[in-house]
C-alpha cells in the first residue's frame, strides 16, 4: 500500500462509515492540516478501484472485507517497523 494517507483512510473507515469531507476533518485532527479535496478524493478513488473501500449512492465510504484484511496487514507491518515508537517519540526531548 502506498503512503500513509491510504493507511489513515482505511484506519478512519474502520471506525465508522463517512463522507469524504468527514474523512478530511478526521485527517486534519491527526495531521494538524486539512488535506485538499485534490488529495483526498484521488486517494478514495484509488482505494475504491482496488476494492478496499466501497461508496454508496449517498457518497458514504465504508471499508470492504478486502480493505479490512489490508488494514490488518498494514497495521502488522507498521508495528514491526515502528516497534520502538515510544522511544522514537521521546527523541529530542
C-alpha distance (Angstrom), angle and dihedral (degrees) to the residues before:
residue distance angle dihedral
X1 . . .
X2 3.79 . .
X3 3.77 119.9 .
X4 3.74 134.4 -26.1
X5 3.80 95.6 -82.1
X6 3.79 92.1 72.9
X7 3.79 90.8 45.6
X8 3.81 91.9 50.1
X9 3.80 92.1 48.2
X10 3.81 90.8 52.0
X11 3.81 90.3 46.4
X12 3.82 91.9 50.4
X13 3.81 92.9 47.2
X14 3.79 89.5 48.6
X15 3.81 87.2 66.8
X16 3.83 96.4 48.9
X17 3.79 143.5 -30.6
X18 3.80 115.5 -87.2
X19 3.77 146.5 173.5
X20 3.80 119.0 -110.1
X21 3.81 93.5 -102.0
X22 3.81 90.8 52.8
X23 3.79 90.0 51.1
X24 3.80 88.0 52.1
X25 3.81 91.3 53.3
X26 3.80 91.3 49.3
X27 3.79 90.4 50.4
X28 3.80 89.2 50.2
X29 3.82 90.2 55.1
X30 3.80 90.0 54.2
X31 3.81 100.3 39.2
X32 3.79 102.1 31.8
X33 3.82 92.2 -125.1
X34 3.76 129.2 68.9
X35 3.79 113.6 -119.6
X36 3.79 114.8 -128.8
X37 3.80 121.8 -106.9
X38 3.81 85.2 -111.6
X39 3.80 87.3 65.0
X40 3.81 101.5 38.2
X41 3.80 102.0 43.9
X42 3.82 97.7 49.6
X43 3.82 88.1 50.6
X44 3.81 90.5 49.4
X45 3.81 90.5 48.1
X46 3.81 91.7 51.1
X47 3.80 92.5 47.8
X48 3.80 89.2 49.8
X49 3.81 92.6 47.3
X50 3.80 91.8 54.6
X51 3.80 91.8 46.4
X52 3.80 99.5 -111.5
X53 3.80 95.4 118.3
X54 3.78 135.9 22.8
X55 3.80 131.0 -149.8
X56 3.79 125.7 -154.3
X57 3.80 131.9 -150.9
X58 3.81 89.8 -86.7
X59 3.85 89.9 58.1
X60 3.80 91.4 -111.8
X61 3.79 113.7 149.0
X62 3.79 123.7 -144.3
X63 3.78 137.6 176.3
X64 3.81 117.1 -103.3
X65 3.81 124.6 -145.2
X66 3.79 87.6 -102.1
X67 3.81 89.0 50.8
X68 3.80 90.3 50.7
X69 3.81 90.1 52.6
X70 3.81 91.5 47.5
X71 3.80 91.1 49.3
X72 3.81 91.3 51.7
X73 3.78 90.1 50.0
X74 3.81 92.6 46.6
X75 3.82 91.8 48.4
X76 3.79 90.9 51.5
X77 3.81 90.8 48.7
X78 3.81 92.3 46.3
X79 3.81 91.9 50.2
X80 3.81 91.7 49.6
X81 3.78 92.3 52.6
X82 3.80 97.1 40.9
X83 3.80 99.5 34.6
X84 3.79 88.3 134.8
X85 3.81 94.9 52.1
X86 3.81 93.1 132.7
X87 3.79 91.1 55.8
X88 3.82 90.3 45.7
X89 3.81 92.3 51.0
X90 3.82 90.6 52.7
X91 3.83 92.0 52.4
X92 3.78 112.6 120.2
X93 3.78 97.2 12.8
